[in-house]
């Protein structure tokens, strides 16, 4: 088993005349938290959307877990083992928190129409297993007391956590979090940091897009910096922070 | 459902009362007039249709304005396989599944190319599909006479189980069972099955996937749901309910023609789903019953009421019926936009404990 879980090879994506991503290459190792940072419009979310099959890349390819990743449709990517959350939370609003996580189990379960109608033993056992796993995951992310509350009625921070629980339900090898701390206050961010730390401790590999520099520096093992669709730096946070190009991209001036 | 656990005696008493009422219903209605038994049967057929459409519209959130086409497919399959038209007389329990199958295929055929569309665009395509099917059966009379065109197909076989005929009256144990009353019992039986199937579908892996697609398609895809297949499944399931209902309609009426499958019927079924409460099986049933019975009640009351009040007919009953009907729908949308009995999704009541 190779140390590298995901390798992006020269990924390019254009929107008309805008080069959203130009030949971005990076590799994510197993068990690490890999941060993707950069100013607004740098192409971070585009990279996410290409990776998870929402957009097709113009060029380049991904090698995931040792095999080329066939990005034909988002559900194929999820099946391959990449699960994501969204910058603007996308939960199933009129389903309960529990049901949201249960939907996440769809991929790893198999009951069909006939099973649903006959409700045979195998289907019932599978349903129980789905519910049980969903309960465990809700406990894991710390919102189990809200199991039966509709997703849209959850507090903002809890919605973020629910999205993570739903993503975990698909048994991902790579968990991709798109700005999980967006819109959170300092306390909420701190507690989210605890959750992400716990996820790494439990062996998850995480790709993290984040604006909150403090959070990124505190959490990530390595970060890559995107600016105008190009990767301008990569490495441990402390190093990247001192990189002249990075400072320029963020502050918009030349460093003396 | 809580009552069942808290006070089982009360719950089962209630169930028994409802069962007795449902069994006695046609016998009581026969005393009022056999027409009311027929109206009840049609209402049950509309419940089938509304529940089938509810899978597509209520669960999966796909607006389908041509649903009646599947009803037509079922009705014509029955008519062709059990009438002198082709000289075929297969028994109903063989034809109904065949009709469901053909409707299911029609659903998949419609769904496969169109399910990339969403919202209004999907609605327009399904509207077109409904009309295509109607116009097709209207014109498939030459060069080969398949559907007999606008004249329709007559003398369709009624249901028959061994010696038991469904079109005539029988007296058992001193009680008169008319033809419609006998149909009522078989419809009621199938209705029970259809309700159970719907409730089970709703609380299943596939049912959750449908709702997930309705709520947020992109998130559903990212959760690993193959949205195209799951939507196709919704279309096919909904269509097969329509097909079964169509077959029974053929048998009960003994006659089908393209006129029974106009756009107005699609809209009627959709109104039942929306009025009752999209996504809630019981709400949809209530909607179907209301929209089936209220117009009939008005039909029988509007004229005498006007005669009594004014001594003559001021407004044509048909006009007044549509007026009241329209007003009721507008008021519902104004005051209960989610329907009379909307879906409550607080159903996974594990109350913090794992079910074992």
HADDOCK unambig.tbl for C-alpha pairs under 7 A between the chains (distance, minus, plus):
assign (segid A and resid 74 and name CA) (segid B and resid 221 and name CA) 5.57 0.50 0.50
assign (segid A and resid 74 and name CA) (segid B and resid 222 and name CA) 5.42 0.50 0.50
assign (segid A and resid 74 and name CA) (segid B and resid 224 and name CA) 6.95 0.50 0.50
assign (segid A and resid 75 and name CA) (segid B and resid 221 and name CA) 5.05 0.50 0.50
assign (segid A and resid 75 and name CA) (segid B and resid 222 and name CA) 5.63 0.50 0.50
assign (segid A and resid 75 and name CA) (segid B and resid 223 and name CA) 6.67 0.50 0.50
assign (segid A and resid 75 and name CA) (segid B and resid 224 and name CA) 3.87 0.50 0.50
assign (segid A and resid 75 and name CA) (segid B and resid 225 and name CA) 5.62 0.50 0.50
assign (segid A and resid 75 and name CA) (segid B and resid 226 and name CA) 5.78 0.50 0.50
assign (segid A and resid 76 and name CA) (segid B and resid 224 and name CA) 6.74 0.50 0.50
assign (segid A and resid 78 and name CA) (segid B and resid 222 and name CA) 6.14 0.50 0.50
assign (segid A and resid 78 and name CA) (segid B and resid 223 and name CA) 6.39 0.50 0.50
assign (segid A and resid 78 and name CA) (segid B and resid 224 and name CA) 4.96 0.50 0.50
assign (segid A and resid 79 and name CA) (segid B and resid 224 and name CA) 5.99 0.50 0.50
assign (segid A and resid 83 and name CA) (segid B and resid 222 and name CA) 6.89 0.50 0.50
assign (segid A and resid 90 and name CA) (segid B and resid 216 and name CA) 6.94 0.50 0.50
assign (segid A and resid 90 and name CA) (segid B and resid 219 and name CA) 5.99 0.50 0.50
assign (segid A and resid 92 and name CA) (segid B and resid 212 and name CA) 5.87 0.50 0.50
assign (segid A and resid 92 and name CA) (segid B and resid 215 and name CA) 5.11 0.50 0.50
assign (segid A and resid 92 and name CA) (segid B and resid 216 and name CA) 6.16 0.50 0.50
assign (segid A and resid 93 and name CA) (segid B and resid 215 and name CA) 6.53 0.50 0.50
assign (segid A and resid 94 and name CA) (segid B and resid 345 and name CA) 6.82 0.50 0.50
assign (segid A and resid 95 and name CA) (segid B and resid 345 and name CA) 6.15 0.50 0.50
assign (segid A and resid 96 and name CA) (segid B and resid 346 and name CA) 6.88 0.50 0.50
assign (segid A and resid 103 and name CA) (segid B and resid 208 and name CA) 6.23 0.50 0.50
assign (segid A and resid 103 and name CA) (segid B and resid 209 and name CA) 6.37 0.50 0.50
assign (segid A and resid 104 and name CA) (segid B and resid 223 and name CA) 5.36 0.50 0.50
assign (segid A and resid 106 and name CA) (segid B and resid 205 and name CA) 6.52 0.50 0.50
assign (segid A and resid 106 and name CA) (segid B and resid 225 and name CA) 6.72 0.50 0.50
assign (segid A and resid 107 and name CA) (segid B and resid 224 and name CA) 5.31 0.50 0.50
assign (segid A and resid 107 and name CA) (segid B and resid 225 and name CA) 6.51 0.50 0.50
assign (segid A and resid 111 and name CA) (segid B and resid 205 and name CA) 6.48 0.50 0.50
assign (segid A and resid 112 and name CA) (segid B and resid 206 and name CA) 6.51 0.50 0.50
assign (segid A and resid 113 and name CA) (segid B and resid 206 and name CA) 6.89 0.50 0.50
assign (segid A and resid 116 and name CA) (segid B and resid 200 and name CA) 5.97 0.50 0.50
assign (segid A and resid 116 and name CA) (segid B and resid 201 and name CA) 5.59 0.50 0.50
assign (segid A and resid 116 and name CA) (segid B and resid 204 and name CA) 5.64 0.50 0.50
assign (segid A and resid 117 and name CA) (segid B and resid 197 and name CA) 5.40 0.50 0.50
assign (segid A and resid 117 and name CA) (segid B and resid 200 and name CA) 5.80 0.50 0.50
assign (segid A and resid 117 and name CA) (segid B and resid 201 and name CA) 6.30 0.50 0.50
assign (segid A and resid 128 and name CA) (segid B and resid 355 and name CA) 6.91 0.50 0.50
assign (segid A and resid 132 and name CA) (segid B and resid 354 and name CA) 6.09 0.50 0.50
assign (segid A and resid 148 and name CA) (segid B and resid 346 and name CA) 6.49 0.50 0.50
assign (segid A and resid 148 and name CA) (segid B and resid 348 and name CA) 6.97 0.50 0.50
assign (segid A and resid 167 and name CA) (segid B and resid 223 and name CA) 6.91 0.50 0.50
assign (segid A and resid 170 and name CA) (segid B and resid 223 and name CA) 6.82 0.50 0.50
